Amino acid sequence: ENLFPPVNMQSQSASGPELRGSNITLDRVKSATDVTTRKTKIICTLGPACWEVSQLEQLIEAGMNVARFNFSHGDHEGHKACLDRLRQASKNKNKHVGVLLDTKGPEIRS
């Protein structure tokens, strides 16, 4: 039994080869996508090197959808200050950015 049957291509269309029974074409795959329909996210872990509003704006422009705060490092006040700057950068760019808090769990460090 073949779990992965070969893909049959239909005849060439004006927009390139098409997969049988679908509307996926080579041109559609190669074209730019609308980020509002993207189902994946770009997550950036924020640290001291990118805590300034201008740097956060650059990350947003580059496609960051979610900002990750690593609570294993730093203190709550520092993360709060960065969150305030992230909100300002998000407002400046008129883009929504999700926030992910990676909380410190049980661990053994030596």
N, C-alpha and C positions, 0 to 999 in steps of 0.2 A: 504494500500500500504506500503510495506516494503522498507524504504529508504536505509537500510543497509542489503542487502541479505547476508545470511551466506556464508562464504568462503568455497568452495569445494576443498578438497585436492586430488591431483592425487595420484597414488600409490607411494610408497617409491622408490626413485632412489638412485644411489650410493652416491649422495651428500646430501641425506636427503629429506624430503617432499618438494614438489613443489606446488606452487599455480597454479591452472588451467589457461592456456592461458598466462603464463608469464615465464620468465626465472629466477625468483627469487627463490632461494633455501635457506634453513636455514643456510647451510654452507657459502653461499655468504653473507648473512646478518651478520654473526658472524665474517667474516674475515676482516682483516685490509683493509682500503680503500686507494687508491692513492690520496693524498691531492691535486694533480693538477687537479683532476676532481671534487673536492668538490664544491658544489654550495652554501654552507653557509660559513660565515666568523667568525673568532674569533676576536672580537674587544676589545682592552685593552685601558682604559683611563689612560693616562700618567700623573703622578704627581711627586712632589719632591722626593718621596720615590723610584722612578725607573727611574731617569733621567740620570744615568751614563751609559756609553757604555756597560760595562760588564752586568749590569742588563737588558738593552735593548736586548743584545744578548741572555740572558737567556729566555726572553719573546718570542723572535723569535724562539729559539729552542723548546720552549713549544708549538708552533703552532700559535702564533699571526699573523694574516693576515693584520689587520688594526690597526693603532695607532690613538687614539682619543685625540685631544687637546681640553680642556674645556676652552674657552675664557672668561667664567664668573669668572674665578679665574686666578691670575697671570697677567703678563704684556707681551706685544708683544716681548720684548727682551728676556725674559725667555723662551718663547715658541720657538723663533727662535733658541736659543742655544740648546734646547732639540731636535728640528728638525734636526739640524746639527749633533748631536750625534746619532740620529736615523738613519740618512743616512749613517754614518760611521759604525754603527753596522750592518745595512743591507748589506753594501758592504763587511764587514768582513765575514759575514755568507753566502754571495752570494745568498741572498733571496730578493725577492721584497716584500715590505710592503706598503700597502696603507695608506694614511693619511686622516683622517676625522677631519674637523674643526667644532667644535660646537660653533657657534658664539652667543654672548650674545644678546638676543632679548628683546622686551618690557617686563617689569616685575615690580612688586611692592614688595619691601622687607622692612620689618620693623625691 
